[in-house]
Each structure stands twice: as structure tokens, then as C-alpha cells.
Amino acid sequence: MARPAIAIIGRPNVGKSTLFNRLVEKRKAIVDAKEGITRDRIRGTLDWENRLYDIVDTGGYIPDDVDVFNAAVREQAELAVVEADFILFLVDGKADPTASDKDLAKLVRKSGKPHMLVVNKCDTLETDDRQFRFHELAIEPMVTISALNGRLTGVMLEQITAVLNPAMAKQDEESYMRLAIVGMPNVGKSSLTNALLQKEQTIVTPIAGTTRDSIDTAFTWYGKTIVLVDTAGLRKRAKVSDNIEFYSNVRTHSAIENANVSLVMIDAEKGFGKQDKAIVDLVIRKGKGLVLLVNKWDLVEAETNTMAEMKKEIQWQFKGLDDYPILFISALTRRRVSNIMKIADQVHQARQQKINTKLLNEFLRETIKKMAIPAVKGRLIRIKFINQVRTAPPLIVCHTNYPKLVPVNYRRYLENQLRETFDFSGVPIKLSFRQS
């Protein structure tokens, strides 16, 4: 049974993201004094009285604004209302009702969904009288709260629970795989998210930096629950110009940390640059599965060997990418997009595989037969046995008499043989040499 969804809507800067962060008990949505920080719908989980609810934060609703961002934000808020089971309509208790509030009240009434008018910024008992000015919106029930200090949010949740009354106890709904889409600004991450979900889940514009938060969306793929995370574009630290972009970068780093597999996107027209290399290196250092996606391939004038030549160029610039899948796609036309989930799943399974110790030691004997370990400083090096002590990412321990003397080229040889024999494509492997 799906969890009930609660959408938080309101005009800009009424405290929607502050309330969202309080309900999910994380600083997940970026909060700033500026208006219009939140753009896409951001999802989180509310745990209340042994029940789980999906909470959806939306961008500030501005009716009839033709600005490209405001129109897209308005569309996302309207979609949130359509998909929600309960609507929290948030207003600013420090201000009188505005034209935007009145338009939103009409939208809420028209939806026919269970709803509540929440008068925010009522930080003390004396400020509760502010609610009376909002009776003209004709929305009932009405509660006063302070999203900032948490005042009366429990009362609000009690009333929501009484309406929704979900017939499901709290249960562990861990996803099968968390898949983060990362890359530089404007490489097509949100377009790919929409293509994989087959719906307009995130806002797409030609303007770099459109996505600011990391946006989680769960969907089912062949009976498996996948959480897809669209992230803000990563730029060099020196080029990060304001606090909002800084916090966007922090959330993107966190999304990579929490993911099982990262889809690193690059722009086919711009090629594989230094910042792309830095992002790939970050994913590998964190031990995550990696699939490199060369997007906007529809814009490249393809000749017979164009794809092979670009793949060769990428692998020449970053030698480690020989061991990771590279796909050439177009998120806009959805060309080869259908292959992404299959390859990401293969990488995820490879990252989780645990190899039997007996098989590993049979592999070791055959590998040493092919190429013996060279003596170093007159000392004969012997690897006595190996075993895998961790998965996701794999950590394989080699027990040897002289761990510090094993040559770098032989370590690489062992890793390459491991990859070929046990199919670790797309997965960082760590080899540890210990005294034994």
C-alpha cells in the first residue's frame, strides 16, 4: 500500500521549506531569506505515531507570471496538488492575505482534496489572533503554527492523522537501489530524470543552475523500488558564487554519498573536461558504482567511428574509466535511455557481490601461474591467501609476507585480473595487502 502524500503549497517565502525540514527532521530543502529558492518538488518522509507519510515541498506559487521559472514552478505546484492525498496550504501570519493567497485558496477548493489552512510565523500565544484575517479565504480547518520553532506543529499533525488515518503500520520500505544523476550544470540531468520516469518530474530550462535541491523520486522497475535522485550541477569550488549554490553543492555531495550507483553525465558537444574528471574521481573515491553517460549525442555530427573515437579519448584522459561502462545517449530524444537502468542494475549487483574464499584462492593460484610476483630487494614475496571482507564497495585482503614490497604494477595486474574473472565492471575495487 502506497504511503499517503501530503503536499505543502503557498506563495513564495511563507516558510514552506522550513516546515518541510522540520517535518522530515532533516535540513533537506534549502532555506534562505530570498524568495523563490525552491523550484522543483522535493520529497521527504514524515514519521508520526508509527505511521509513514510522504511530504512534498513545492516552490512559491505566483499566478499568471510568464517568467520561465515561475511558470514552471507553478506547474510543479499544481501537479503536487493533483498527486497529493492531503494539502497543507501555508500562509504568512505576519502579512494580510494577498492576491496569490486568494488564487491558491481557489485551487485548493477546486481540488476537492482534504486540506488545512496553516497560518505560519505565529511564534507566541499573543500572535495567534493573526489567524482571523484569513477567514476571508474560506478554507477550513485553520491552525496557527511556527515552522521555525515547532510551536503547535504537533497539533497540526494530529488533525492530519485524524483525516488520513492510514491503515498501515510503520514498516521498513528500503529501496532496492539509490541512483544519483550527477554532473556539471546544464548537461541534461533533469531531462534524463524526466525521461527515465516518463513524466515531467523536474523543471527543465536552458538556464544553467535550474535545479538547486537534490530531488528524490521513487519508482518501480521490474518489481524493484528504485530511488532516482536528480542533483544540482557541480562546478569548481572557486566558481561557486553564492550561498544557495554552495548548499546545492553540499546536497549533491550528500546525494553521491548516499547513492549505490551514480550516473555521471557529460555534454557530448563540450567533451570530457577537468571538472567532469573531478566528478568521476569523487564518485570513485567514495566507492560508488559509476556509469558515464555522454548526453546530447543527437547534436553531434556522427561519422562511422565518432563514438569509438570519443570513448577512446575519454579513456585516454582518465585511464581508470577503462573499467566503467560508457553510454552515448540523448535525454531529449530518449535515444538509448532504455539501456541505462539495465546497466545501472548490473553495476549495482556487481558492487554487492560477495565472492567465495575458495573461488578467490583458486583465482589467486591461476593468476600467479600466469605472472609470478617479482622479487624486490632480494626478497621473495608470497601471497598466502586472499579473502573478501566487505562488499559495496568490494574490499579484498591479500595476506602476504611483505605487504609493503608488492610492486604497484603487480597490484594493478591483480585488480585487472579480478575484474575480468568476476565482472566488477563499473565498481571501484580496493585491494589491501596485510602481513601474514
C-alpha positions, 0 to 999 in steps of 0.5 A: 500500500502506497504511503499517503502524500501530503503536499505543502503549497503557498506563495513564495517565502511563507516558510514552506521549506522550513516546515518541510525540514522540520517535518522530515527532521532533516535540513533537506530543502534549502532555506534562505531569506530570498524568495523563490529558492525552491523550484522543483518538488522535493520529497521527504518522509514524515514519521508520526505515531508509527505511521509513514507519510510522504511530504512534498515541498513545492516552490512559491506559487505566483499566478499568471507570471510568464517568467520561465521559472515561475511558470514552471514552478507553478506547474510543479505546484499544481501537479503536487496538488493533483498527486497529493492525498492531503494539502497543507496550504501555508500562509504568512501570519505576519502579512494580510492575505494577498492576491496569490493567497486568494488564487491558491485558496481557489485551487485548493477548493477546486481540488476537492482534496482534504486540506488545512489552512496553516497560518505560519510565523505565529511564534507566541500565544499573543500572535495567534489572533493573526489567524482571523484575517484569513477567514476571508479565504474560506478554507477550513480547518485553520491552525496557527503554527511556527515552522521555525520553532515547532510551536503547535506543529504537533497539533497540526499533525494530529488533525492530519492523522485524524483525516488520513488515518492510514491503515498501515503500520510503520514498516521498513520500505528500503529501496532496492537501489539509490541512483544519483544523476550527477554532473556539471550544470546544464548537461541534461540531468533533469531531462534524463530524470524526466525521461527515465520516469516518463513524466515531467518530474523536474523543471527543465530550462536552458538556464544553467543552475535550474535545479538547486535541491537534490530531488528524490523520486521513487519508482518501480522497475521490474518489481524493484523500488528504485530511488532516482535522485536528480542533483544540482550541477557541480562546478569548481569550488572557486566558481561557486558564487553564492550561498544557495549554490554552495548548499546545492553543492553540499546536497549533491555531495550528500546525494553521491554519498548516499547513492549505490550507483551514480550516473555521471553525465557529460555534454557530448558537444563540450567533451570530457573536461577537468571538472567532469574528471573531478566528478568521476574521481569523487564518485570513485573515491567514495566507492560508488558504482559509476556509469558515464553517460555522454548526453546530447549525442543527437547534436553531434555530427556522427561519422562511422567511428565518432563514438569509438573515437570519443570513448577512446579519448575519454579513456585516454584522459582518465585511464581508470574509466577503462573499467566503467561502462560508457553510454552515448545517449540523448535525454531529449530524444530518449535515444538509448535511455532504455539501456541505462537502468539495465546497466545501472542494475548490473553495476549495482549487483556487481558492487554487492557481490560477495565472492567465495574464499575458495573461488578467490584462492583458486583465482589467486593460484591461476593468476600467479601461474600466469605472472609470478610476483617479482622479487624486490630487494632480494626478497621473495614475496608470497601471497598466502591467501586472499579473502573478501571482507566487505562488499559495496564497495568490494574490499579484498585482503591479500595476506602476504609476507611483505605487504609493503614490497608488492610492486604497484604494477603487480597490484594493478595486474591483480585488480585487472585480473579480478575484474575480468574473472568476476565482472566488477565492471563499473565498481571501484575495487580496493585491494589491501595487502596485510602481513601474514 
